[in-house]
Structures are given as structure tokens and as C-alpha cells.
């Protein structure tokens, strides 16, 4: 998990603030802190839920989770 005392302080301020302008400023600060520590963050995307519908057939799902609906048919 991510641990940084400077980020934690900004995050605590964000949890208690109700001023929209202050929240924007704090969010920018948080992004700058994280960007210095972790310049590249991996993202995992889950499959599209419609691929799991029993009425949908013919969908091709690649190993990188890209779906092709070119030959798909839906029977409802």
C-alpha cells in the first residue's frame, strides 16, 4: 500500500474540508505528491459486464481483455 506522511496530511485535510476551492487545491497537492513518488501507476480493467450476459454470443475476448463484438449476436 502507498504510504507517505505528506500525502496523509493532505488527505486528512481533504476529508474534513467542505470548501470546493480548498478541495481543488488540496487535490492538486495530493497529485503532485503521488506523482513524485509513483510516476507511473498500473491500472487493471475488469471485463465489460455485457460479455457475461447469457443472451450474448460470439464475443471474442483477447488475453489483454479487449473485446470484439464483430461476430456477436444478442438473443435477449
VOMI-25035 format. One record per residue (C-alpha): x, y, z; chain; residue in one letter. Coordinates in nm, 3 decimals. Example, Ala and Ser with C-alpha at 12.3 -4.5 7.8 and 13.67 -1.06 7.14 Angstrom:
2
+---------+---------+---------+--------+---------+
:    east :   north :      up : cadena : residuo :
+---------+---------+---------+--------+---------+
:   1.230 :  -0.450 :   0.780 :      A :       a :
:   1.367 :  -0.106 :   0.714 :      A :       s :
+---------+---------+---------+--------+---------+
This chain:
76
+---------+---------+---------+--------+---------+
:    east :   north :      up : cadena : residuo :
+---------+---------+---------+--------+---------+
:   0.000 :   0.000 :   0.000 :      A :       x :
:   0.103 :   0.362 :  -0.057 :      A :       x :
:   0.247 :   0.534 :   0.249 :      A :       x :
:   0.365 :   0.895 :   0.262 :      A :       x :
:   0.320 :   1.125 :   0.566 :      A :       x :
:   0.290 :   1.437 :   0.344 :      A :       x :
:   0.014 :   1.274 :   0.140 :      A :       x :
:  -0.160 :   1.151 :   0.456 :      A :       x :
:  -0.170 :   1.508 :   0.593 :      A :       x :
:  -0.323 :   1.642 :   0.270 :      A :       x :
:  -0.571 :   1.353 :   0.256 :      A :       x :
:  -0.680 :   1.422 :   0.614 :      A :       x :
:  -0.742 :   1.787 :   0.524 :      A :       x :
:  -0.947 :   1.678 :   0.224 :      A :       x :
:  -1.166 :   1.456 :   0.444 :      A :       x :
:  -1.258 :   1.747 :   0.671 :      A :       x :
:  -1.283 :   2.033 :   0.420 :      A :       x :
:  -1.615 :   2.145 :   0.274 :      A :       x :
:  -1.480 :   2.436 :   0.067 :      A :       x :
:  -1.478 :   2.341 :  -0.305 :      A :       x :
:  -1.183 :   2.569 :  -0.385 :      A :       x :
:  -0.977 :   2.434 :  -0.097 :      A :       x :
:  -1.058 :   2.079 :  -0.208 :      A :       x :
:  -0.931 :   2.156 :  -0.560 :      A :       x :
:  -0.607 :   2.298 :  -0.420 :      A :       x :
:  -0.560 :   2.001 :  -0.188 :      A :       x :
:  -0.632 :   1.755 :  -0.469 :      A :       x :
:  -0.361 :   1.919 :  -0.682 :      A :       x :
:  -0.119 :   1.892 :  -0.391 :      A :       x :
:  -0.206 :   1.525 :  -0.344 :      A :       x :
:  -0.150 :   1.455 :  -0.714 :      A :       x :
:   0.187 :   1.630 :  -0.705 :      A :       x :
:   0.300 :   1.427 :  -0.402 :      A :       x :
:   0.190 :   1.099 :  -0.558 :      A :       x :
:   0.340 :   1.195 :  -0.895 :      A :       x :
:   0.680 :   1.248 :  -0.734 :      A :       x :
:   0.669 :   0.912 :  -0.555 :      A :       x :
:   0.493 :   0.699 :  -0.815 :      A :       x :
:   0.533 :   0.849 :  -1.164 :      A :       x :
:   0.365 :   0.550 :  -1.327 :      A :       x :
:   0.064 :   0.371 :  -1.180 :      A :       x :
:  -0.068 :   0.050 :  -1.333 :      A :       x :
:  -0.439 :   0.013 :  -1.390 :      A :       x :
:  -0.632 :  -0.312 :  -1.417 :      A :       x :
:  -0.959 :  -0.301 :  -1.606 :      A :       x :
:  -1.229 :  -0.560 :  -1.549 :      A :       x :
:  -1.427 :  -0.716 :  -1.835 :      A :       x :
:  -1.734 :  -0.539 :  -1.968 :      A :       x :
:  -2.034 :  -0.679 :  -1.782 :      A :       x :
:  -2.237 :  -0.725 :  -2.103 :      A :       x :
:  -1.996 :  -1.000 :  -2.212 :      A :       x :
:  -2.132 :  -1.206 :  -1.923 :      A :       x :
:  -2.494 :  -1.185 :  -2.042 :      A :       x :
:  -2.629 :  -1.531 :  -2.137 :      A :       x :
:  -2.808 :  -1.386 :  -2.439 :      A :       x :
:  -2.487 :  -1.252 :  -2.593 :      A :       x :
:  -2.283 :  -1.495 :  -2.801 :      A :       x :
:  -1.992 :  -1.471 :  -3.043 :      A :       x :
:  -1.786 :  -1.220 :  -2.845 :      A :       x :
:  -1.409 :  -1.265 :  -2.875 :      A :       x :
:  -1.207 :  -1.172 :  -2.565 :      A :       x :
:  -0.831 :  -1.136 :  -2.603 :      A :       x :
:  -0.580 :  -1.203 :  -2.326 :      A :       x :
:  -0.546 :  -0.829 :  -2.259 :      A :       x :
:  -0.925 :  -0.811 :  -2.202 :      A :       x :
:  -1.000 :  -0.631 :  -2.531 :      A :       x :
:  -1.337 :  -0.749 :  -2.659 :      A :       x :
:  -1.450 :  -0.776 :  -3.020 :      A :       x :
:  -1.823 :  -0.767 :  -3.087 :      A :       x :
:  -1.776 :  -0.811 :  -3.463 :      A :       x :
:  -1.940 :  -1.157 :  -3.470 :      A :       x :
:  -2.163 :  -1.109 :  -3.167 :      A :       x :
:  -2.534 :  -1.171 :  -3.161 :      A :       x :
:  -2.781 :  -1.100 :  -2.885 :      A :       x :
:  -3.090 :  -1.312 :  -2.831 :      A :       x :
:  -3.219 :  -1.129 :  -2.526 :      A :       x :
+---------+---------+---------+--------+---------+
